[in-house]
Amino acid sequence: MQDIVIGIDPGSVKMGWGVVRERSGVLELVACGIIKPKNSDFSTRLGEIFKQLQAVLRQYQPGEAAIENVFTQKNAMTALKLGQARGIAVGACAAHDIPVLDYEPTLIKKTLTGNGRAEKSQVSFMVSRMLGVKESWGEDAGDALAAAICHLNMRRFNKLAGK
């Protein structure tokens, strides 16, 4: 099993990413960040996201990716743009032969806090506790780290359950 996982919080304006390593059940923060394309043109922003995410994947070489599923938006155009940004992230991972696993935001929150409707501050607090760091990385990177931790926890649980 791979021990380095990238979590991705998709977005077309800001895309969070976080790389976590697990060694003997101990989680370690490798790196995290936020991709913020500078261009206002949507298609150009998507291209920038793809290129920057590819650079992250080349640098850290994760074995798996955990991506937060798109949640329902009240605005259809916002949901469409978010879905396209998510597709760019999946495509970047696929181009590097990295398996992508999808997680609902409520499952990520529940896995980390025990509450599927937890506030972002609660999730961020648990991420910092689980990684043993007191860093401020921004909500988008924090959500990405939460996705990576959720995946590692779910993988461990499924292994113990014999799945």
C-alpha positions as CSV (number, residue, x, y, z in Angstrom):
1,M,0.0,0.0,0.0
2,Q,1.1,3.5,-0.8
3,D,2.1,5.6,2.2
4,I,2.0,9.1,0.5
5,V,-1.4,10.5,-0.3
6,I,-2.4,13.8,-1.8
7,G,-5.7,15.4,-0.8
8,I,-7.4,17.9,-3.2
9,D,-10.0,20.4,-2.4
10,P,-11.2,21.4,-5.9
11,G,-12.0,25.0,-6.9
12,S,-11.6,27.1,-10.0
13,V,-10.5,30.2,-8.1
14,K,-8.5,28.4,-5.4
15,M,-7.6,24.7,-5.3
16,G,-6.2,23.4,-2.1
17,W,-3.8,20.5,-1.9
18,G,-2.1,18.6,0.9
19,V,0.3,15.7,0.9
20,V,0.3,13.4,3.9
21,R,2.6,10.4,4.7
22,E,1.7,7.5,6.9
23,R,4.4,5.5,8.6
24,S,3.4,2.7,10.9
25,G,0.0,4.4,11.6
26,V,1.6,7.8,12.3
27,L,0.5,10.7,10.1
28,E,3.0,13.3,8.9
29,L,2.5,16.5,7.0
30,V,4.7,16.5,3.9
31,A,3.5,19.7,2.3
32,C,0.4,21.7,1.5
33,G,-0.6,24.7,-0.5
34,I,-3.2,26.6,-2.5
35,I,-3.2,26.9,-6.2
36,K,-4.4,30.4,-7.1
37,P,-4.5,31.1,-10.8
38,K,-3.9,34.7,-11.7
39,N,-5.8,34.9,-14.9
40,S,-9.5,35.9,-14.9
41,D,-10.3,33.9,-18.0
42,F,-11.9,30.6,-16.8
43,S,-10.3,28.3,-19.4
44,T,-6.9,29.8,-18.8
45,R,-7.4,29.4,-15.0
46,L,-8.2,25.7,-15.5
47,G,-5.0,25.4,-17.6
48,E,-2.9,27.1,-14.8
49,I,-4.5,24.8,-12.2
50,F,-3.6,21.7,-14.3
51,K,0.0,22.8,-14.8
52,Q,0.6,23.7,-11.2
53,L,-1.1,20.6,-9.9
54,Q,1.1,18.5,-12.2
55,A,4.2,20.2,-10.8
56,V,3.0,19.3,-7.2
57,L,2.4,15.6,-8.3
58,R,5.9,15.4,-9.9
59,Q,7.5,16.8,-6.8
60,Y,5.8,14.7,-4.1
61,Q,4.9,11.6,-6.2
62,P,1.9,10.5,-4.2
63,G,0.7,7.0,-4.6
64,E,-3.0,7.8,-4.3
65,A,-5.2,10.9,-4.4
66,A,-8.3,11.7,-2.3
67,I,-10.6,14.3,-3.8
68,E,-13.6,15.9,-2.2
69,N,-16.8,15.4,-4.2
70,V,-18.6,18.4,-5.5
71,F,-21.5,19.3,-3.2
72,T,-24.8,20.5,-4.5
73,Q,-24.8,24.2,-5.2
74,K,-27.8,26.5,-5.4
75,N,-26.3,28.2,-8.4
76,A,-26.0,25.8,-11.4
77,M,-23.2,27.8,-13.0
78,T,-21.1,27.6,-9.8
79,A,-21.6,23.8,-9.6
80,L,-20.6,23.4,-13.2
81,K,-17.4,25.4,-12.8
82,L,-16.6,23.5,-9.6
83,G,-17.2,20.2,-11.5
84,Q,-14.9,21.3,-14.3
85,A,-12.1,22.2,-11.8
86,R,-12.6,18.9,-10.1
87,G,-12.2,17.2,-13.5
88,I,-9.0,19.0,-14.1
89,A,-7.7,17.7,-10.8
90,V,-8.8,14.1,-11.7
91,G,-7.2,14.4,-15.1
92,A,-3.9,15.6,-13.6
93,C,-3.8,12.6,-11.3
94,A,-4.7,10.3,-14.1
95,A,-1.9,11.7,-16.3
96,H,0.5,10.5,-13.5
97,D,-1.2,7.1,-13.1
98,I,-2.4,8.1,-9.6
99,P,-5.6,6.3,-8.5
100,V,-8.3,8.8,-7.4
101,L,-10.7,8.1,-4.6
102,D,-13.8,10.3,-4.1
103,Y,-15.1,11.3,-0.7
104,E,-18.2,13.2,0.3
105,P,-17.6,16.3,2.4
106,T,-19.8,14.9,5.2
107,L,-17.8,11.7,5.3
108,I,-14.5,13.6,5.5
109,K,-15.9,15.8,8.4
110,K,-17.3,12.8,10.2
111,T,-14.1,10.8,9.9
112,L,-12.1,13.6,11.4
113,T,-14.5,15.1,14.0
114,G,-17.2,12.5,14.4
115,N,-19.7,15.0,13.0
116,G,-20.6,15.2,9.3
117,R,-21.8,18.8,9.7
118,A,-18.7,20.0,11.6
119,E,-17.5,23.6,11.1
120,K,-14.4,24.3,9.1
121,S,-12.6,25.4,12.2
122,Q,-13.3,22.1,13.9
123,V,-12.0,20.2,10.9
124,S,-8.9,22.4,10.8
125,F,-8.3,21.8,14.5
126,M,-8.5,18.1,14.1
127,V,-6.2,18.2,11.0
128,S,-3.5,20.0,13.1
129,R,-3.9,17.6,16.0
130,M,-3.7,14.5,13.8
131,L,-0.6,15.8,12.0
132,G,1.0,17.1,15.2
133,V,1.5,20.6,13.8
134,K,0.4,24.1,14.7
135,E,0.5,25.7,11.3
136,S,-2.0,27.9,9.6
137,W,-2.4,26.7,6.0
138,G,-5.7,28.3,4.9
139,E,-9.2,26.7,4.6
140,D,-8.6,25.2,1.1
141,A,-5.3,23.5,2.0
142,G,-6.8,22.4,5.4
143,D,-9.8,20.8,3.5
144,A,-7.3,19.0,1.2
145,L,-5.3,17.7,4.1
146,A,-8.6,16.5,5.7
147,A,-9.4,14.6,2.5
148,A,-6.0,12.9,2.6
149,I,-6.4,12.0,6.3
150,C,-9.9,10.7,5.7
151,H,-8.6,8.4,2.9
152,L,-5.8,7.0,5.0
153,N,-8.2,6.4,7.9
154,M,-10.7,4.7,5.6
155,R,-8.0,2.6,4.0
156,R,-6.8,1.4,7.4
157,F,-10.4,0.6,8.5
158,N,-11.1,-1.3,5.3
159,K,-7.9,-3.3,5.7
160,L,-8.9,-4.2,9.3
161,A,-12.4,-5.1,8.1
162,G,-10.9,-7.4,5.5
163,K,-12.2,-5.4,2.5
